[in-house]
Amino acid sequence: MNMRRRFRHQRGSGVCVENAPVDSADENDNGANNNKSGPSGEGSQRKKRGRTQLKRPPNGQQIPIKPIGEEQFDFVNYSPNSEMGIGGQITALLKLEYPSIIEESPTKKYYAKNWAHYNIIKDKDGMAAANRFKEEFWSIYSVDDEKRSHAEEVLERFAAKQCKNMMYQLRVDAVKNYYDDVLNQRIKDEVACKKLPHQSQYLRVQPEWISDEAWRKICAYWCSPEFLKKRARAQKSRLQSDFAQNRGGSRPYGQTKQYLGKKYGPKAATDINTYCCMKSGLNNCDSNGKSGPIPTEKAQRRVDDYFSTLQVERPNDFEQLRSDGQLDVDVLYKSSGCGLAHGRVPITNGAVRKCDMRASSRRSNTTSQSNSGSYQYLVRRNAQLEQGY
């Protein structure tokens, strides 16, 4: 039986709380208008940036959800027209409960950078910001009791991921806000990422959810040699790597799968097609919901490796399994080279539990290859030989 929890937080000026559903465009907490707007011309109609909004269902209702994989939730009753985006909600709650300054001693103070810092600062009742965050989250959403433990694990990982994304997006939004508020010019995220304002310029666009002291420290860090060195290294890495970038919008894997099933039917909502749609872009689907071409070599290679391994492992029913498009965890584990690169699942990361992958590892220990790179090469080479290459 689900318990209704009271909403503890004293609402501040930095986050709006509304009793209204959120449509799918609000899944990204930055809002679609900020990302799509370009430079404004004379006479153009400019939309004012909205503050971070926490949306609550009307009449004290709760939205039933279910955990999937490591760090995602699905809606029990999915509707693309009345979707309350969980990712955007988590980001709004993170801002609502942001601890700002962590003070370990009078001489050691720093701004909160990650989810772990939410467990350090406590209020007058002895409640940490992380616990307030969870209490408020579960006042909006509900989950079946038998899935509660799994849901708590997913929420921890989801919050950590969204916190990291929020702190990255913070500088991008600061640049956009400076150009918007001070220079009266709208720029996109991709342009803002390349800009490096001075510290005094950052200071002029302080968000309402961050304290003065924390904002000064954040702005100083963005202008420090440490940050600039990390930024240059990351830019170099992105130029050299073939990123398997998502192009399916802000919906996570589970909600994208639900969306495809609702719009195109169950044949479009298979595991593999959902992954391909996220890599090719939902706007590139055909009339049946089948994905368009995947532009990145890395993402396409993951799909090819999976099907090559599936053909080796399940030759008798390969065509039927390929048509069904549902992931086989054992095959997924072997197609990844019998390991998890950087701790990530190659396909549907976050929507597959790593404990299932580890169980697959134990099952295949007696037959797994000693050299995963060689195993992958042989799988691909066998497939090529069968096709006459």
C-alpha positions in Angstrom: 0.0 0.0 0.0 1.4 3.4 -1.0 1.8 6.0 1.7 1.1 9.6 0.9 4.0 11.8 2.2 3.7 15.4 3.2 5.5 18.0 1.1 8.1 19.4 3.4 10.0 21.9 1.4 9.5 25.7 2.0 9.3 26.9 -1.5 11.9 29.5 -2.5 12.0 32.1 -5.3 14.2 30.0 -7.5 11.7 27.3 -8.5 8.1 27.5 -9.4 5.7 24.8 -8.3 2.6 24.3 -10.3 -0.3 21.9 -10.2 -0.4 21.0 -13.8 0.7 18.1 -16.1 3.8 18.5 -18.2 3.8 17.7 -21.9 6.7 15.8 -23.5 8.6 18.9 -24.4 9.3 19.7 -20.8 11.3 16.5 -20.2 14.4 18.6 -20.8 14.4 21.1 -17.9 15.9 23.8 -20.1 12.9 24.0 -22.2 12.5 23.7 -25.9 12.4 27.5 -26.5 15.9 28.1 -25.2 17.4 25.4 -27.4 15.7 26.3 -30.6 15.9 30.1 -30.4 18.4 31.9 -32.5 19.6 35.5 -32.7 16.8 37.9 -32.5 16.2 40.5 -35.2 14.3 43.7 -35.1 10.6 43.1 -34.8 11.0 39.5 -33.9 8.8 38.1 -31.1 11.0 37.0 -28.2 9.8 34.6 -25.5 10.9 35.3 -21.9 12.8 32.5 -20.3 10.8 30.5 -17.8 12.0 29.7 -14.4 12.6 26.1 -13.4 9.2 24.5 -12.8 8.3 21.6 -10.6 5.0 20.3 -11.9 2.7 18.5 -9.5 -0.5 16.5 -10.5 -3.8 18.2 -9.5 -5.9 17.3 -6.5 -3.0 15.6 -4.6 -2.9 12.7 -7.0 0.3 10.6 -7.5 1.6 9.3 -10.9 2.3 5.6 -10.9 5.7 4.6 -12.3 7.8 1.5 -12.4 11.6 1.2 -12.4 13.5 -0.3 -15.3 17.2 -1.2 -15.5 19.7 0.8 -13.5 18.6 4.4 -13.8 15.3 4.8 -15.6 11.5 4.8 -14.9 8.5 4.0 -17.1 5.0 5.4 -16.6 2.5 2.7 -15.7 -0.2 4.6 -17.7 1.7 6.2 -20.5 0.2 9.1 -22.6 2.4 11.3 -24.8 -0.2 14.1 -24.5 -0.2 14.3 -20.7 3.4 13.2 -19.9 5.0 14.5 -16.7 8.7 14.2 -17.7 10.6 12.5 -14.9 14.0 13.7 -15.9 12.9 17.4 -15.9 11.1 16.8 -12.6 14.3 15.4 -11.0 16.3 18.4 -12.2 13.7 20.8 -10.8 13.9 19.0 -7.4 17.7 19.1 -7.5 17.5 22.9 -7.9 14.9 23.2 -5.3 17.1 21.4 -2.8 20.5 22.6 -4.0 22.8 22.9 -0.9 25.0 25.7 -2.5 27.9 25.8 0.0 29.5 22.8 1.7 31.5 23.9 4.8 33.8 21.2 6.2 35.6 23.7 8.4 36.0 27.6 8.6 38.8 27.4 6.1 37.4 24.7 3.8 34.3 25.7 1.9 33.3 24.8 -1.6 30.2 24.8 -3.7 28.1 21.6 -4.1 29.1 19.8 -7.3 27.5 16.4 -7.3 24.7 14.3 -5.8 26.9 13.1 -2.9 27.0 16.6 -1.6 23.2 16.6 -1.1 23.8 14.1 1.7 26.1 16.4 3.7 24.1 19.5 4.5 21.2 19.1 6.9 18.3 21.4 7.9 17.3 22.3 11.4 15.3 19.1 11.7 18.5 17.1 10.9 17.2 16.1 7.4 19.7 16.1 4.5 18.9 17.7 1.2 19.0 14.3 -0.5 16.3 13.0 1.9 14.1 16.0 1.3 14.6 15.5 -2.5 13.4 11.9 -2.2 10.4 12.7 0.0 9.2 15.3 -2.5 9.8 13.0 -5.4 7.6 10.3 -3.8 4.9 12.8 -3.0 4.5 13.2 -6.8 5.1 9.6 -7.9 4.1 6.2 -6.6 5.4 2.7 -7.1 4.2 -0.8 -6.1 5.6 -2.0 -2.8 7.3 -5.0 -4.4 9.3 -2.7 -6.7 10.1 -0.1 -4.1 13.6 -1.3 -3.3 14.5 -1.4 -7.0 12.9 2.1 -7.5 15.0 3.6 -4.7 18.2 2.3 -6.3 17.1 3.7 -9.7 16.3 7.1 -8.1 19.7 7.3 -6.6 21.4 6.7 -9.9 19.0 8.9 -11.8 19.5 11.8 -9.4 23.3 11.4 -9.7 23.2 11.5 -13.5 20.8 14.4 -13.6 22.9 16.4 -11.1 26.0 15.9 -13.3 24.0 17.0 -16.4 22.6 20.0 -14.4 26.0 21.3 -13.4 27.3 20.9 -17.0 24.3 22.8 -18.4 24.7 25.5 -15.7 27.6 27.2 -17.6 25.9 26.8 -21.0 22.7 28.5 -19.6 24.8 31.2 -17.9 26.3 32.1 -21.3 22.9 32.1 -23.0 21.5 34.2 -20.2 24.3 36.8 -20.5 23.7 37.1 -24.3 20.0 37.3 -23.8 19.8 39.6 -20.8 22.8 41.9 -21.3 23.4 41.8 -25.1 19.8 41.3 -26.1 20.7 38.4 -28.4 19.5 34.8 -28.3 22.0 32.0 -29.0 21.7 28.2 -29.1 23.4 25.7 -26.8 26.0 24.7 -29.4 27.1 28.3 -29.8 27.0 29.0 -26.1 29.3 26.0 -25.4 32.1 27.7 -27.4 31.9 31.0 -25.6 34.2 31.9 -22.6 32.9 35.0 -20.9 34.9 36.8 -18.2 34.2 36.1 -14.5 32.5 39.5 -14.2 30.1 38.6 -17.0 29.2 35.3 -15.5 28.4 37.1 -12.2 25.8 39.2 -13.9 23.5 36.2 -14.6 23.2 34.5 -11.3 20.4 31.8 -11.1 17.9 32.3 -8.3 18.4 28.8 -6.9 22.2 29.4 -6.2 23.5 31.5 -3.2 25.7 34.5 -3.8 28.8 32.8 -2.3 28.3 29.6 -4.3 27.8 31.5 -7.5 31.1 33.5 -7.0 33.0 30.2 -6.5 31.4 28.6 -9.5 32.2 31.6 -11.7 35.8 31.6 -10.4 36.2 27.9 -11.3 34.9 28.4 -14.9 37.7 31.0 -15.4 40.4 28.9 -13.7 43.3 27.1 -15.5 42.0 23.8 -14.1 38.6 24.2 -15.8 40.1 25.5 -19.1 42.5 22.5 -19.2 39.7 20.0 -18.6 37.6 21.7 -21.2 40.3 21.6 -23.9 41.0 17.9 -23.1 37.3 17.1 -23.5 37.0 19.0 -26.8 40.0 17.1 -28.2 38.5 13.8 -27.1 35.2 14.6 -28.8 36.9 15.5 -32.0 38.8 12.2 -32.1 36.0 9.9 -31.0 33.1 8.5 -33.0 30.3 9.3 -30.5 27.2 7.1 -30.4 25.1 10.2 -29.8 21.4 10.1 -29.0 19.3 12.0 -31.5 15.9 11.0 -30.3 15.2 14.0 -28.1 15.1 14.3 -24.3 13.1 11.1 -23.6 15.1 8.3 -22.0 15.1 4.8 -23.5 12.1 3.5 -21.6 9.8 6.4 -22.4 10.9 6.4 -26.0 9.9 2.8 -26.3 6.5 3.6 -24.8 6.1 6.6 -27.2 6.9 4.4 -30.2 4.4 1.7 -29.1 1.7 4.3 -28.5 2.2 6.1 -31.8 3.1 3.3 -34.2 2.1 0.1 -32.4 4.0 -2.8 -30.7 6.0 -3.8 -33.7 7.9 -0.4 -33.6 8.5 -0.7 -29.8 11.1 -3.4 -29.9 14.3 -3.1 -27.9 16.5 -2.8 -31.0 14.3 -0.5 -33.0 14.0 1.8 -30.0 17.7 2.0 -29.7 18.1 2.6 -33.4 15.5 5.4 -33.3 17.3 7.1 -30.5 20.5 7.1 -32.5 19.0 8.1 -35.9 16.4 10.5 -34.6 12.6 10.0 -34.0 11.9 12.4 -36.8 13.6 10.1 -39.2 11.3 7.1 -38.6 9.2 5.9 -41.5 5.4 5.6 -41.4 5.6 2.3 -39.5 8.0 3.7 -36.9 11.0 1.9 -38.2 14.2 3.8 -37.6 16.1 5.7 -40.2 19.9 5.3 -41.0 22.2 5.6 -38.0 24.7 8.3 -38.7 27.4 7.2 -36.3 29.7 4.3 -37.0 30.0 3.3 -33.3 26.2 3.0 -32.7 25.8 1.0 -35.9 28.7 -1.3 -35.0 27.0 -2.1 -31.7 23.9 -3.2 -33.5 25.9 -5.2 -36.1 27.9 -6.9 -33.3 24.8 -7.8 -31.5 23.1 -9.4 -34.5 26.4 -11.2 -35.5 26.7 -12.7 -32.1 23.0 -13.6 -32.1 23.5 -15.5 -35.4 26.4 -17.4 -33.9 24.6 -18.2 -30.6 21.1 -18.9 -31.9 21.5 -20.0 -35.6 18.3 -22.1 -35.7 15.9 -19.2 -34.8 18.1 -16.2 -35.7 15.7 -14.8 -38.3 12.7 -14.9 -36.0 14.7 -13.4 -33.1 16.0 -10.7 -35.4 12.5 -9.9 -36.5 11.2 -9.8 -32.9 13.9 -7.2 -32.0 14.0 -8.0 -28.3 17.3 -8.0 -26.5 18.8 -11.3 -25.2 21.0 -10.4 -22.2 23.3 -13.3 -22.7 23.9 -12.3 -26.4 24.2 -8.7 -25.4 26.9 -9.6 -22.9 28.9 -11.6 -25.4 28.5 -9.0 -28.2 30.1 -6.4 -25.8 33.3 -8.6 -25.7 32.3 -10.3 -22.5 32.7 -7.1 -20.5 31.3 -3.6 -19.9 33.5 -0.9 -21.4 33.7 2.0 -18.9 31.0 0.2 -16.9 28.4 0.8 -19.6 26.0 -1.5 -21.3 26.6 -1.1 -25.1 22.9 -1.0 -26.0 20.1 0.5 -23.8 22.5 1.5 -21.1 20.6 2.4 -18.0 17.6 0.3 -19.0 19.3 -3.0 -18.4 20.5 -4.0 -14.9 24.2 -4.7 -14.7 23.4 -7.5 -12.2 21.7 -9.3 -15.1 24.8 -8.8 -17.2 27.0 -10.2 -14.4 24.7 -13.2 -14.1 25.3 -13.8 -17.9 29.0 -13.6 -17.2 28.8 -16.3 -14.6 26.7 -18.5 -16.9 29.2 -18.2 -19.8 32.4 -18.4 -17.8 33.1 -22.0 -18.9 32.8 -21.1 -22.6 33.8 -17.4 -22.8 36.8 -16.5 -24.9 40.0 -15.5 -23.2 40.5 -12.6 -25.6 37.3 -10.5 -26.1 38.8 -8.5 -29.0 39.6 -11.7 -30.8 36.1 -13.1 -30.1 34.5 -10.1 -31.7 36.8 -10.2 -34.7 36.0 -13.9 -35.3 32.2 -13.2 -34.9 32.3 -10.5 -37.5 34.7 -12.5 -39.8 32.4 -15.5 -39.7 29.5 -13.4 -40.7 31.4 -11.9 -43.6 32.5 -15.3 -44.8 28.9 -16.6 -44.8 28.0 -13.6 -47.0 30.8 -14.4 -49.5 33.3 -11.7 -48.6 
